[in-house]
Amino acid sequence: MSETNIFKVLSDSQRRAILEMLREGRLNAGEIAQRLQISSAALSYHLKLLKGADLVTEYKEKNFIYYEINSSVFDELIMWVKQFGGRKK
């Protein structure tokens, strides 16, 4: 996914809140929805966009699907942003 699309996904405060929660560790959809106090349909939409941008990964464990931050995408994004930093004279 391009940087433009990643920034578009990150522009929503609900999605940023999800990422902040996941920074603390993995969570399942029910835990995320409860903390944000949003419907499962709304959460599903946000998670779909986060997964589409590869910012979040999911995996099944027993009867639950857990979500985690995909830190490698953030590492790549940081490197991309750093190219615009100050230049030595």
ABEGO torsion letter per residue (X at the ends): XBAAAAAAAAABAAAAAAAAAAAAEBBBAAAAAAAAGBBAAAAAAAAAAAAAAGABBBBBBEABBBBBBBAAAAAAAAAAAAAABBBBX
